[in-house]
Amino acid sequence: MRIHLHDLPLVVLVAANLLAVGGFLGVGPTESAPGSGGWRRVDIEAVARRIEGGDLSPREALWYHPVRASGEGGRQ
């Protein structure tokens, strides 16, 4: 396989993306919240304070209806 000169920018872009993704995945979870994914951390104590203060409801929204698998009776 021969890489032509006009293919070089694309090869560099793909290699840079692979390195960036590999570096991101290689970092692993932070010590502040091991086992939790994503960048956002939910402040459980602040949410509990807002529920107790009446700013948030302790139940799901009225429009929210969980969807079950089709083998379990369809949508409910």
N, CA, C, O and CB atoms as a CASP TS submission, in Angstrom:
PFRMAT TS
TARGET T0000
AUTHOR 0000-0000-0000
METHOD Language model
MODEL 1
PARENT N/A
ATOM      1  N   MET     1       0.854  -1.182   0.000  1.00  0.00           N
ATOM      2  CA  MET     1       0.000   0.000   0.000  1.00  0.00           C
ATOM      3  C   MET     1       0.895   1.238   0.000  1.00  0.00           C
ATOM      4  O   MET     1       1.839   1.341   0.783  1.00  0.00           O
ATOM      5  CB  MET     1      -0.969   0.002   1.233  1.00  0.00           C
ATOM      6  N   ARG     2       0.587   2.142  -0.866  1.00  0.00           N
ATOM      7  CA  ARG     2       1.390   3.347  -1.003  1.00  0.00           C
ATOM      8  C   ARG     2       0.525   4.562  -0.672  1.00  0.00           C
ATOM      9  O   ARG     2      -0.577   4.709  -1.201  1.00  0.00           O
ATOM     10  CB  ARG     2       1.986   3.460  -2.435  1.00  0.00           C
ATOM     11  N   ILE     3       1.025   5.423   0.199  1.00  0.00           N
ATOM     12  CA  ILE     3       0.307   6.641   0.557  1.00  0.00           C
ATOM     13  C   ILE     3       0.798   7.762  -0.345  1.00  0.00           C
ATOM     14  O   ILE     3       1.988   8.076  -0.373  1.00  0.00           O
ATOM     15  CB  ILE     3       0.508   7.003   2.066  1.00  0.00           C
ATOM     16  N   HIS     4      -0.114   8.350  -1.070  1.00  0.00           N
ATOM     17  CA  HIS     4       0.221   9.451  -1.961  1.00  0.00           C
ATOM     18  C   HIS     4       0.313  10.748  -1.164  1.00  0.00           C
ATOM     19  O   HIS     4      -0.259  10.862  -0.079  1.00  0.00           O
ATOM     20  CB  HIS     4      -0.823   9.578  -3.091  1.00  0.00           C
ATOM     21  N   LEU     5       1.025  11.708  -1.702  1.00  0.00           N
ATOM     22  CA  LEU     5       1.244  12.977  -1.016  1.00  0.00           C
ATOM     23  C   LEU     5      -0.073  13.716  -0.739  1.00  0.00           C
ATOM     24  O   LEU     5      -0.208  14.373   0.294  1.00  0.00           O
ATOM     25  CB  LEU     5       2.171  13.859  -1.845  1.00  0.00           C
ATOM     26  N   HIS     6      -1.034  13.612  -1.649  1.00  0.00           N
ATOM     27  CA  HIS     6      -2.299  14.315  -1.435  1.00  0.00           C
ATOM     28  C   HIS     6      -3.154  13.628  -0.362  1.00  0.00           C
ATOM     29  O   HIS     6      -4.131  14.216   0.101  1.00  0.00           O
ATOM     30  CB  HIS     6      -3.079  14.401  -2.750  1.00  0.00           C
ATOM     31  N   ASP     7      -2.809  12.397   0.044  1.00  0.00           N
ATOM     32  CA  ASP     7      -3.520  11.692   1.107  1.00  0.00           C
ATOM     33  C   ASP     7      -2.965  12.009   2.492  1.00  0.00           C
ATOM     34  O   ASP     7      -3.585  11.663   3.498  1.00  0.00           O
ATOM     35  CB  ASP     7      -3.459  10.203   0.866  1.00  0.00           C
ATOM     36  N   LEU     8      -1.813  12.658   2.557  1.00  0.00           N
ATOM     37  CA  LEU     8      -1.138  12.895   3.823  1.00  0.00           C
ATOM     38  C   LEU     8      -1.985  13.682   4.836  1.00  0.00           C
ATOM     39  O   LEU     8      -2.023  13.283   6.000  1.00  0.00           O
ATOM     40  CB  LEU     8       0.144  13.628   3.567  1.00  0.00           C
ATOM     41  N   PRO     9      -2.662  14.771   4.462  1.00  0.00           N
ATOM     42  CA  PRO     9      -3.484  15.481   5.462  1.00  0.00           C
ATOM     43  C   PRO     9      -4.579  14.593   6.072  1.00  0.00           C
ATOM     44  O   PRO     9      -4.850  14.677   7.270  1.00  0.00           O
ATOM     45  CB  PRO     9      -4.128  16.710   4.822  1.00  0.00           C
ATOM     46  N   LEU    10      -5.191  13.765   5.268  1.00  0.00           N
ATOM     47  CA  LEU    10      -6.223  12.877   5.787  1.00  0.00           C
ATOM     48  C   LEU    10      -5.622  11.835   6.726  1.00  0.00           C
ATOM     49  O   LEU    10      -6.205  11.534   7.768  1.00  0.00           O
ATOM     50  CB  LEU    10      -6.964  12.189   4.635  1.00  0.00           C
ATOM     51  N   VAL    11      -4.488  11.295   6.378  1.00  0.00           N
ATOM     52  CA  VAL    11      -3.820  10.301   7.234  1.00  0.00           C
ATOM     53  C   VAL    11      -3.429  10.936   8.565  1.00  0.00           C
ATOM     54  O   VAL    11      -3.577  10.312   9.615  1.00  0.00           O
ATOM     55  CB  VAL    11      -2.564   9.717   6.528  1.00  0.00           C
ATOM     56  N   VAL    12      -2.935  12.161   8.531  1.00  0.00           N
ATOM     57  CA  VAL    12      -2.566  12.869   9.761  1.00  0.00           C
ATOM     58  C   VAL    12      -3.809  13.135  10.608  1.00  0.00           C
ATOM     59  O   VAL    12      -3.770  12.971  11.827  1.00  0.00           O
ATOM     60  CB  VAL    12      -1.843  14.201   9.432  1.00  0.00           C
ATOM     61  N   LEU    13      -4.901  13.539   9.982  1.00  0.00           N
ATOM     62  CA  LEU    13      -6.148  13.805  10.711  1.00  0.00           C
ATOM     63  C   LEU    13      -6.674  12.539  11.384  1.00  0.00           C
ATOM     64  O   LEU    13      -7.066  12.571  12.551  1.00  0.00           O
ATOM     65  CB  LEU    13      -7.215  14.375   9.760  1.00  0.00           C
ATOM     66  N   VAL    14      -6.683  11.440  10.662  1.00  0.00           N
ATOM     67  CA  VAL    14      -7.165  10.172  11.231  1.00  0.00           C
ATOM     68  C   VAL    14      -6.263   9.736  12.381  1.00  0.00           C
ATOM     69  O   VAL    14      -6.757   9.292  13.417  1.00  0.00           O
ATOM     70  CB  VAL    14      -7.221   9.066  10.144  1.00  0.00           C
ATOM     71  N   ALA    15      -4.954   9.856  12.211  1.00  0.00           N
ATOM     72  CA  ALA    15      -4.017   9.468  13.269  1.00  0.00           C
ATOM     73  C   ALA    15      -4.200  10.348  14.506  1.00  0.00           C
ATOM     74  O   ALA    15      -4.170   9.850  15.631  1.00  0.00           O
ATOM     75  CB  ALA    15      -2.563   9.560  12.763  1.00  0.00           C
ATOM     76  N   ALA    16      -4.390  11.652  14.302  1.00  0.00           N
ATOM     77  CA  ALA    16      -4.602  12.554  15.437  1.00  0.00           C
ATOM     78  C   ALA    16      -5.897  12.216  16.170  1.00  0.00           C
ATOM     79  O   ALA    16      -5.935  12.244  17.400  1.00  0.00           O
ATOM     80  CB  ALA    16      -4.631  14.016  14.962  1.00  0.00           C
ATOM     81  N   ASN    17      -6.950  11.901  15.434  1.00  0.00           N
ATOM     82  CA  ASN    17      -8.214  11.521  16.070  1.00  0.00           C
ATOM     83  C   ASN    17      -8.071  10.229  16.862  1.00  0.00           C
ATOM     84  O   ASN    17      -8.581  10.124  17.978  1.00  0.00           O
ATOM     85  CB  ASN    17      -9.312  11.367  15.020  1.00  0.00           C
ATOM     86  N   LEU    18      -7.387   9.256  16.296  1.00  0.00           N
ATOM     87  CA  LEU    18      -7.188   8.000  17.016  1.00  0.00           C
ATOM     88  C   LEU    18      -6.379   8.204  18.290  1.00  0.00           C
ATOM     89  O   LEU    18      -6.684   7.604  19.320  1.00  0.00           O
ATOM     90  CB  LEU    18      -6.495   6.986  16.120  1.00  0.00           C
ATOM     91  N   LEU    19      -5.359   9.036  18.229  1.00  0.00           N
ATOM     92  CA  LEU    19      -4.575   9.331  19.423  1.00  0.00           C
ATOM     93  C   LEU    19      -5.404  10.066  20.479  1.00  0.00           C
ATOM     94  O   LEU    19      -5.296   9.780  21.672  1.00  0.00           O
ATOM     95  CB  LEU    19      -3.352  10.161  19.053  1.00  0.00           C
ATOM     96  N   ALA    20      -6.233  11.016  20.029  1.00  0.00           N
ATOM     97  CA  ALA    20      -7.071  11.763  20.971  1.00  0.00           C
ATOM     98  C   ALA    20      -8.084  10.851  21.655  1.00  0.00           C
ATOM     99  O   ALA    20      -8.270  10.936  22.868  1.00  0.00           O
ATOM    100  CB  ALA    20      -7.797  12.903  20.249  1.00  0.00           C
ATOM    101  N   VAL    21      -8.732   9.991  20.900  1.00  0.00           N
ATOM    102  CA  VAL    21      -9.711   9.071  21.479  1.00  0.00           C
ATOM    103  C   VAL    21      -9.010   8.080  22.408  1.00  0.00           C
ATOM    104  O   VAL    21      -9.495   7.798  23.504  1.00  0.00           O
ATOM    105  CB  VAL    21     -10.482   8.318  20.366  1.00  0.00           C
ATOM    106  N   GLY    22      -7.878   7.559  21.971  1.00  0.00           N
ATOM    107  CA  GLY    22      -7.125   6.638  22.825  1.00  0.00           C
ATOM    108  C   GLY    22      -6.668   7.293  24.103  1.00  0.00           C
ATOM    109  O   GLY    22      -6.712   6.671  25.165  1.00  0.00           O
ATOM    110  N   GLY    23      -6.227   8.538  24.027  1.00  0.00           N
ATOM    111  CA  GLY    23      -5.830   9.258  25.240  1.00  0.00           C
ATOM    112  C   GLY    23      -6.991   9.510  26.163  1.00  0.00           C
ATOM    113  O   GLY    23      -6.857   9.390  27.381  1.00  0.00           O
ATOM    114  N   PHE    24      -8.137   9.859  25.600  1.00  0.00           N
ATOM    115  CA  PHE    24      -9.325  10.094  26.417  1.00  0.00           C
ATOM    116  C   PHE    24      -9.772   8.820  27.117  1.00  0.00           C
ATOM    117  O   PHE    24     -10.101   8.841  28.303  1.00  0.00           O
ATOM    118  CB  PHE    24     -10.462  10.645  25.558  1.00  0.00           C
ATOM    119  N   LEU    25      -9.783   7.720  26.391  1.00  0.00           N
ATOM    120  CA  LEU    25     -10.213   6.460  26.987  1.00  0.00           C
ATOM    121  C   LEU    25      -9.176   5.917  27.962  1.00  0.00           C
ATOM    122  O   LEU    25      -9.527   5.192  28.893  1.00  0.00           O
ATOM    123  CB  LEU    25     -10.490   5.433  25.902  1.00  0.00           C
ATOM    124  N   GLY    26      -7.930   6.251  27.767  1.00  0.00           N
ATOM    125  CA  GLY    26      -6.880   5.760  28.641  1.00  0.00           C
ATOM    126  C   GLY    26      -6.801   6.485  29.965  1.00  0.00           C
ATOM    127  O   GLY    26      -6.149   6.009  30.894  1.00  0.00           O
ATOM    128  N   VAL    27      -7.455   7.630  30.069  1.00  0.00           N
ATOM    129  CA  VAL    27      -7.400   8.396  31.311  1.00  0.00           C
ATOM    130  C   VAL    27      -8.120   7.662  32.430  1.00  0.00           C
ATOM    131  O   VAL    27      -7.624   7.639  33.556  1.00  0.00           O
ATOM    132  CB  VAL    27      -8.010   9.785  31.114  1.00  0.00           C
ATOM    133  N   GLY    28      -9.256   7.071  32.161  1.00  0.00           N
ATOM    134  CA  GLY    28     -10.004   6.335  33.167  1.00  0.00           C
ATOM    135  C   GLY    28     -10.798   7.259  34.075  1.00  0.00           C
ATOM    136  O   GLY    28     -10.783   8.478  33.904  1.00  0.00           O
ATOM    137  N   PRO    29     -11.494   6.666  35.046  1.00  0.00           N
ATOM    138  CA  PRO    29     -12.313   7.471  35.960  1.00  0.00           C
ATOM    139  C   PRO    29     -11.447   8.282  36.914  1.00  0.00           C
ATOM    140  O   PRO    29     -10.329   7.891  37.249  1.00  0.00           O
ATOM    141  CB  PRO    29     -13.261   6.572  36.757  1.00  0.00           C
ATOM    142  N   THR    30     -11.983   9.413  37.341  1.00  0.00           N
ATOM    143  CA  THR    30     -11.254  10.253  38.281  1.00  0.00           C
ATOM    144  C   THR    30     -11.423   9.718  39.689  1.00  0.00           C
ATOM    145  O   THR    30     -12.340   8.946  39.968  1.00  0.00           O
ATOM    146  CB  THR    30     -11.730  11.709  38.198  1.00  0.00           C
ATOM    147  N   GLU    31     -10.535  10.135  40.567  1.00  0.00           N
ATOM    148  CA  GLU    31     -10.612   9.661  41.947  1.00  0.00           C
ATOM    149  C   GLU    31     -11.750  10.305  42.724  1.00  0.00           C
ATOM    150  O   GLU    31     -12.132   9.807  43.783  1.00  0.00           O
ATOM    151  CB  GLU    31      -9.308   9.924  42.653  1.00  0.00           C
ATOM    152  N   SER    32     -12.307  11.423  42.207  1.00  0.00           N
ATOM    153  CA  SER    32     -13.391  12.097  42.912  1.00  0.00           C
ATOM    154  C   SER    32     -14.688  11.292  42.892  1.00  0.00           C
ATOM    155  O   SER    32     -15.473  11.353  43.838  1.00  0.00           O
ATOM    156  CB  SER    32     -13.629  13.461  42.306  1.00  0.00           C
ATOM    157  N   ALA    33     -14.909  10.550  41.833  1.00  0.00           N
ATOM    158  CA  ALA    33     -16.133   9.754  41.733  1.00  0.00           C
ATOM    159  C   ALA    33     -15.841   8.477  40.957  1.00  0.00           C
ATOM    160  O   ALA    33     -16.251   8.360  39.802  1.00  0.00           O
ATOM    161  CB  ALA    33     -17.272  10.563  41.050  1.00  0.00           C
ATOM    162  N   PRO    34     -15.152   7.527  41.553  1.00  0.00           N
ATOM    163  CA  PRO    34     -14.840   6.303  40.818  1.00  0.00           C
ATOM    164  C   PRO    34     -16.100   5.524  40.485  1.00  0.00           C
ATOM    165  O   PRO    34     -17.026   5.436  41.291  1.00  0.00           O
ATOM    166  CB  PRO    34     -13.885   5.428  41.621  1.00  0.00           C
ATOM    167  N   GLY    35     -16.118   4.969  39.303  1.00  0.00           N
ATOM    168  CA  GLY    35     -17.254   4.160  38.880  1.00  0.00           C
ATOM    169  C   GLY    35     -18.362   4.929  38.208  1.00  0.00           C
ATOM    170  O   GLY    35     -19.259   4.323  37.622  1.00  0.00           O
ATOM    171  N   SER    36     -18.330   6.252  38.273  1.00  0.00           N
ATOM    172  CA  SER    36     -19.380   7.019  37.604  1.00  0.00           C
ATOM    173  C   SER    36     -18.846   7.499  36.274  1.00  0.00           C
ATOM    174  O   SER    36     -17.676   7.867  36.164  1.00  0.00           O
ATOM    175  CB  SER    36     -19.859   8.217  38.476  1.00  0.00           C
ATOM    176  N   GLY    37     -19.695   7.498  35.266  1.00  0.00           N
ATOM    177  CA  GLY    37     -19.249   7.876  33.930  1.00  0.00           C
ATOM    178  C   GLY    37     -19.575   9.311  33.604  1.00  0.00           C
ATOM    179  O   GLY    37     -20.347   9.964  34.307  1.00  0.00           O
ATOM    180  N   GLY    38     -18.997   9.785  32.560  1.00  0.00           N
ATOM    181  CA  GLY    38     -19.298  11.122  32.074  1.00  0.00           C
ATOM    182  C   GLY    38     -18.535  12.199  32.809  1.00  0.00           C
ATOM    183  O   GLY    38     -17.792  11.926  33.751  1.00  0.00           O
ATOM    184  N   TRP    39     -18.731  13.436  32.361  1.00  0.00           N
ATOM    185  CA  TRP    39     -18.032  14.564  32.944  1.00  0.00           C
ATOM    186  C   TRP    39     -18.863  15.246  34.026  1.00  0.00           C
ATOM    187  O   TRP    39     -18.317  15.920  34.899  1.00  0.00           O
ATOM    188  CB  TRP    39     -17.664  15.560  31.866  1.00  0.00           C
ATOM    189  N   ARG    40     -20.139  15.076  33.969  1.00  0.00           N
ATOM    190  CA  ARG    40     -20.995  15.777  34.912  1.00  0.00           C
ATOM    191  C   ARG    40     -21.153  14.957  36.184  1.00  0.00           C
ATOM    192  O   ARG    40     -21.350  13.743  36.138  1.00  0.00           O
ATOM    193  CB  ARG    40     -22.367  16.071  34.285  1.00  0.00           C
ATOM    194  N   ARG    41     -21.064  15.624  37.292  1.00  0.00           N
ATOM    195  CA  ARG    41     -21.256  14.989  38.584  1.00  0.00           C
ATOM    196  C   ARG    41     -22.491  15.615  39.229  1.00  0.00           C
ATOM    197  O   ARG    41     -22.605  16.839  39.303  1.00  0.00           O
ATOM    198  CB  ARG    41     -19.987  15.147  39.495  1.00  0.00           C
ATOM    199  N   VAL    42     -23.401  14.785  39.688  1.00  0.00           N
ATOM    200  CA  VAL    42     -24.619  15.273  40.316  1.00  0.00           C
ATOM    201  C   VAL    42     -24.339  15.472  41.801  1.00  0.00           C
ATOM    202  O   VAL    42     -23.864  14.563  42.481  1.00  0.00           O
ATOM    203  CB  VAL    42     -25.811  14.287  40.090  1.00  0.00           C
ATOM    204  N   ASP    43     -24.634  16.652  42.285  1.00  0.00           N
ATOM    205  CA  ASP    43     -24.500  16.950  43.709  1.00  0.00           C
ATOM    206  C   ASP    43     -25.778  16.476  44.396  1.00  0.00           C
ATOM    207  O   ASP    43     -26.774  17.197  44.454  1.00  0.00           O
ATOM    208  CB  ASP    43     -24.245  18.489  43.962  1.00  0.00           C
ATOM    209  N   ILE    44     -25.729  15.253  44.912  1.00  0.00           N
ATOM    210  CA  ILE    44     -26.915  14.618  45.502  1.00  0.00           C
ATOM    211  C   ILE    44     -27.452  15.430  46.682  1.00  0.00           C
ATOM    212  O   ILE    44     -28.665  15.548  46.855  1.00  0.00           O
ATOM    213  CB  ILE    44     -26.582  13.187  45.958  1.00  0.00           C
ATOM    214  N   GLU    45     -26.560  15.983  47.485  1.00  0.00           N
ATOM    215  CA  GLU    45     -27.002  16.770  48.642  1.00  0.00           C
ATOM    216  C   GLU    45     -27.743  18.033  48.206  1.00  0.00           C
ATOM    217  O   GLU    45     -28.730  18.419  48.831  1.00  0.00           O
ATOM    218  CB  GLU    45     -25.801  17.146  49.521  1.00  0.00           C
ATOM    219  N   ALA    46     -27.272  18.679  47.134  1.00  0.00           N
ATOM    220  CA  ALA    46     -27.951  19.885  46.638  1.00  0.00           C
ATOM    221  C   ALA    46     -29.316  19.531  46.065  1.00  0.00           C
ATOM    222  O   ALA    46     -30.276  20.279  46.247  1.00  0.00           O
ATOM    223  CB  ALA    46     -27.092  20.594  45.567  1.00  0.00           C
ATOM    224  N   VAL    47     -29.413  18.404  45.377  1.00  0.00           N
ATOM    225  CA  VAL    47     -30.708  17.975  44.838  1.00  0.00           C
ATOM    226  C   VAL    47     -31.664  17.672  45.986  1.00  0.00           C
ATOM    227  O   VAL    47     -32.832  18.056  45.936  1.00  0.00           O
ATOM    228  CB  VAL    47     -30.545  16.728  43.921  1.00  0.00           C
ATOM    229  N   ALA    48     -31.183  16.991  47.011  1.00  0.00           N
ATOM    230  CA  ALA    48     -32.036  16.681  48.168  1.00  0.00           C
ATOM    231  C   ALA    48     -32.509  17.960  48.854  1.00  0.00           C
ATOM    232  O   ALA    48     -33.664  18.046  49.271  1.00  0.00           O
ATOM    233  CB  ALA    48     -31.277  15.791  49.177  1.00  0.00           C
ATOM    234  N   ARG    49     -31.629  18.953  48.976  1.00  0.00           N
ATOM    235  CA  ARG    49     -32.032  20.235  49.580  1.00  0.00           C
ATOM    236  C   ARG    49     -33.114  20.919  48.750  1.00  0.00           C
ATOM    237  O   ARG    49     -34.052  21.496  49.302  1.00  0.00           O
ATOM    238  CB  ARG    49     -30.815  21.169  49.724  1.00  0.00           C
ATOM    239  N   ARG    50     -32.985  20.854  47.415  1.00  0.00           N
ATOM    240  CA  ARG    50     -33.992  21.489  46.555  1.00  0.00           C
ATOM    241  C   ARG    50     -35.317  20.748  46.618  1.00  0.00           C
ATOM    242  O   ARG    50     -36.374  21.372  46.531  1.00  0.00           O
ATOM    243  CB  ARG    50     -33.499  21.550  45.108  1.00  0.00           C
ATOM    244  N   ILE    51     -35.281  19.428  46.766  1.00  0.00           N
ATOM    245  CA  ILE    51     -36.529  18.660  46.922  1.00  0.00           C
ATOM    246  C   ILE    51     -37.192  19.029  48.239  1.00  0.00           C
ATOM    247  O   ILE    51     -38.397  19.278  48.290  1.00  0.00           O
ATOM    248  CB  ILE    51     -36.255  17.127  46.864  1.00  0.00           C
ATOM    249  N   GLU    52     -36.399  19.063  49.305  1.00  0.00           N
ATOM    250  CA  GLU    52     -36.946  19.416  50.621  1.00  0.00           C
ATOM    251  C   GLU    52     -37.456  20.849  50.655  1.00  0.00           C
ATOM    252  O   GLU    52     -38.429  21.141  51.350  1.00  0.00           O
ATOM    253  CB  GLU    52     -35.889  19.221  51.704  1.00  0.00           C
ATOM    254  N   GLY    53     -36.812  21.747  49.912  1.00  0.00           N
ATOM    255  CA  GLY    53     -37.235  23.141  49.873  1.00  0.00           C
ATOM    256  C   GLY    53     -38.428  23.397  48.968  1.00  0.00           C
ATOM    257  O   GLY    53     -38.977  24.499  48.971  1.00  0.00           O
ATOM    258  N   GLY    54     -38.842  22.393  48.187  1.00  0.00           N
ATOM    259  CA  GLY    54     -39.997  22.545  47.322  1.00  0.00           C
ATOM    260  C   GLY    54     -39.680  23.014  45.909  1.00  0.00           C
ATOM    261  O   GLY    54     -40.591  23.177  45.097  1.00  0.00           O
ATOM    262  N   ASP    55     -38.400  23.234  45.598  1.00  0.00           N
ATOM    263  CA  ASP    55     -38.031  23.661  44.244  1.00  0.00           C
ATOM    264  C   ASP    55     -38.155  22.524  43.236  1.00  0.00           C
ATOM    265  O   ASP    55     -38.432  22.760  42.060  1.00  0.00           O
ATOM    266  CB  ASP    55     -36.605  24.203  44.233  1.00  0.00           C
ATOM    267  N   LEU    56     -37.953  21.303  43.692  1.00  0.00           N
ATOM    268  CA  LEU    56     -38.047  20.124  42.824  1.00  0.00           C
ATOM    269  C   LEU    56     -39.074  19.158  43.386  1.00  0.00           C
ATOM    270  O   LEU    56     -39.328  19.126  44.590  1.00  0.00           O
ATOM    271  CB  LEU    56     -36.671  19.425  42.679  1.00  0.00           C
ATOM    272  N   SER    57     -39.656  18.377  42.498  1.00  0.00           N
ATOM    273  CA  SER    57     -40.613  17.362  42.908  1.00  0.00           C
ATOM    274  C   SER    57     -39.892  16.033  43.116  1.00  0.00           C
ATOM    275  O   SER    57     -38.981  15.710  42.353  1.00  0.00           O
ATOM    276  CB  SER    57     -41.742  17.217  41.860  1.00  0.00           C
ATOM    277  N   PRO    58     -40.275  15.258  44.124  1.00  0.00           N
ATOM    278  CA  PRO    58     -39.629  13.970  44.352  1.00  0.00           C
ATOM    279  C   PRO    58     -40.132  12.869  43.418  1.00  0.00           C
ATOM    280  O   PRO    58     -39.683  11.727  43.525  1.00  0.00           O
ATOM    281  CB  PRO    58     -39.837  13.549  45.778  1.00  0.00           C
ATOM    282  N   ARG    59     -41.044  13.183  42.513  1.00  0.00           N
ATOM    283  CA  ARG    59     -41.550  12.169  41.585  1.00  0.00           C
ATOM    284  C   ARG    59     -41.330  12.626  40.150  1.00  0.00           C
ATOM    285  O   ARG    59     -41.004  13.786  39.900  1.00  0.00           O
ATOM    286  CB  ARG    59     -43.051  11.887  41.837  1.00  0.00           C
ATOM    287  N   GLU    60     -41.510  11.708  39.217  1.00  0.00           N
ATOM    288  CA  GLU    60     -41.278  12.038  37.819  1.00  0.00           C
ATOM    289  C   GLU    60     -42.368  12.974  37.302  1.00  0.00           C
ATOM    290  O   GLU    60     -43.413  13.140  37.931  1.00  0.00           O
ATOM    291  CB  GLU    60     -41.220  10.762  36.968  1.00  0.00           C
ATOM    292  N   ALA    61     -42.111  13.572  36.166  1.00  0.00           N
ATOM    293  CA  ALA    61     -43.053  14.504  35.553  1.00  0.00           C
ATOM    294  C   ALA    61     -44.329  13.770  35.136  1.00  0.00           C
ATOM    295  O   ALA    61     -44.313  12.561  34.906  1.00  0.00           O
ATOM    296  CB  ALA    61     -42.410  15.204  34.335  1.00  0.00           C
ATOM    297  N   LEU    62     -45.407  14.496  35.043  1.00  0.00           N
ATOM    298  CA  LEU    62     -46.679  13.892  34.674  1.00  0.00           C
ATOM    299  C   LEU    62     -46.674  13.360  33.250  1.00  0.00           C
ATOM    300  O   LEU    62     -47.403  12.416  32.945  1.00  0.00           O
ATOM    301  CB  LEU    62     -47.790  14.891  34.838  1.00  0.00           C
ATOM    302  N   TRP    63     -45.861  13.953  32.367  1.00  0.00           N
ATOM    303  CA  TRP    63     -45.809  13.518  30.971  1.00  0.00           C
ATOM    304  C   TRP    63     -44.928  12.306  30.784  1.00  0.00           C
ATOM    305  O   TRP    63     -44.944  11.691  29.718  1.00  0.00           O
ATOM    306  CB  TRP    63     -45.317  14.639  30.092  1.00  0.00           C
ATOM    307  N   TYR    64     -44.160  11.948  31.795  1.00  0.00           N
ATOM    308  CA  TYR    64     -43.193  10.852  31.660  1.00  0.00           C
ATOM    309  C   TYR    64     -43.884   9.507  31.799  1.00  0.00           C
ATOM    310  O   TYR    64     -44.528   9.233  32.812  1.00  0.00           O
ATOM    311  CB  TYR    64     -42.075  10.982  32.706  1.00  0.00           C
ATOM    312  N   HIS    65     -43.750   8.672  30.779  1.00  0.00           N
ATOM    313  CA  HIS    65     -44.294   7.326  30.816  1.00  0.00           C
ATOM    314  C   HIS    65     -43.186   6.355  30.431  1.00  0.00           C
ATOM    315  O   HIS    65     -42.709   6.394  29.296  1.00  0.00           O
ATOM    316  CB  HIS    65     -45.526   7.184  29.869  1.00  0.00           C
ATOM    317  N   PRO    66     -42.764   5.486  31.345  1.00  0.00           N
ATOM    318  CA  PRO    66     -41.697   4.541  31.000  1.00  0.00           C
ATOM    319  C   PRO    66     -42.106   3.620  29.865  1.00  0.00           C
ATOM    320  O   PRO    66     -43.268   3.225  29.767  1.00  0.00           O
ATOM    321  CB  PRO    66     -41.309   3.714  32.216  1.00  0.00           C
ATOM    322  N   VAL    67     -41.171   3.283  29.024  1.00  0.00           N
ATOM    323  CA  VAL    67     -41.420   2.394  27.894  1.00  0.00           C
ATOM    324  C   VAL    67     -40.854   1.033  28.236  1.00  0.00           C
ATOM    325  O   VAL    67     -39.694   0.911  28.631  1.00  0.00           O
ATOM    326  CB  VAL    67     -40.793   2.948  26.576  1.00  0.00           C
ATOM    327  N   ARG    68     -41.672   0.017  28.084  1.00  0.00           N
ATOM    328  CA  ARG    68     -41.229  -1.352  28.344  1.00  0.00           C
ATOM    329  C   ARG    68     -40.940  -2.039  27.022  1.00  0.00           C
ATOM    330  O   ARG    68     -41.408  -1.612  25.966  1.00  0.00           O
ATOM    331  CB  ARG    68     -42.293  -2.144  29.152  1.00  0.00           C
ATOM    332  N   ALA    69     -40.162  -3.109  27.097  1.00  0.00           N
ATOM    333  CA  ALA    69     -39.876  -3.876  25.898  1.00  0.00           C
ATOM    334  C   ALA    69     -41.174  -4.438  25.331  1.00  0.00           C
ATOM    335  O   ALA    69     -42.124  -4.682  26.075  1.00  0.00           O
ATOM    336  CB  ALA    69     -38.873  -5.010  26.198  1.00  0.00           C
ATOM    337  N   SER    70     -41.220  -4.645  24.023  1.00  0.00           N
ATOM    338  CA  SER    70     -42.459  -5.070  23.373  1.00  0.00           C
ATOM    339  C   SER    70     -42.938  -6.422  23.891  1.00  0.00           C
ATOM    340  O   SER    70     -44.129  -6.720  23.799  1.00  0.00           O
ATOM    341  CB  SER    70     -42.263  -5.136  21.866  1.00  0.00           C
ATOM    342  N   GLY    71     -42.054  -7.237  24.425  1.00  0.00           N
ATOM    343  CA  GLY    71     -42.456  -8.539  24.980  1.00  0.00           C
ATOM    344  C   GLY    71     -43.155  -8.414  26.325  1.00  0.00           C
ATOM    345  O   GLY    71     -43.707  -9.394  26.826  1.00  0.00           O
ATOM    346  N   GLU    72     -43.140  -7.222  26.918  1.00  0.00           N
ATOM    347  CA  GLU    72     -43.734  -7.040  28.234  1.00  0.00           C
ATOM    348  C   GLU    72     -45.043  -6.265  28.180  1.00  0.00           C
ATOM    349  O   GLU    72     -45.447  -5.668  29.177  1.00  0.00           O
ATOM    350  CB  GLU    72     -42.764  -6.332  29.141  1.00  0.00           C
ATOM    351  N   GLY    73     -45.690  -6.265  27.068  1.00  0.00           N
ATOM    352  CA  GLY    73     -46.984  -5.614  26.991  1.00  0.00           C
ATOM    353  C   GLY    73     -46.967  -4.268  26.295  1.00  0.00           C
ATOM    354  O   GLY    73     -47.977  -3.563  26.303  1.00  0.00           O
ATOM    355  N   GLY    74     -45.862  -3.896  25.702  1.00  0.00           N
ATOM    356  CA  GLY    74     -45.826  -2.656  24.951  1.00  0.00           C
ATOM    357  C   GLY    74     -45.597  -1.454  25.823  1.00  0.00           C
ATOM    358  O   GLY    74     -45.002  -1.550  26.896  1.00  0.00           O
ATOM    359  N   ARG    75     -46.075  -0.317  25.356  1.00  0.00           N
ATOM    360  CA  ARG    75     -45.851   0.956  26.034  1.00  0.00           C
ATOM    361  C   ARG    75     -46.830   1.161  27.168  1.00  0.00           C
ATOM    362  O   ARG    75     -48.009   0.826  27.061  1.00  0.00           O
ATOM    363  CB  ARG    75     -45.955   2.104  25.054  1.00  0.00           C
ATOM    364  N   GLN    76     -46.325   1.716  28.257  1.00  0.00           N
ATOM    365  CA  GLN    76     -47.207   2.007  29.385  1.00  0.00           C
ATOM    366  C   GLN    76     -46.929   3.378  29.919  1.00  0.00           C
ATOM    367  O   GLN    76     -47.572   3.811  30.875  1.00  0.00           O
ATOM    368  CB  GLN    76     -47.049   0.974  30.488  1.00  0.00           C
TER
END
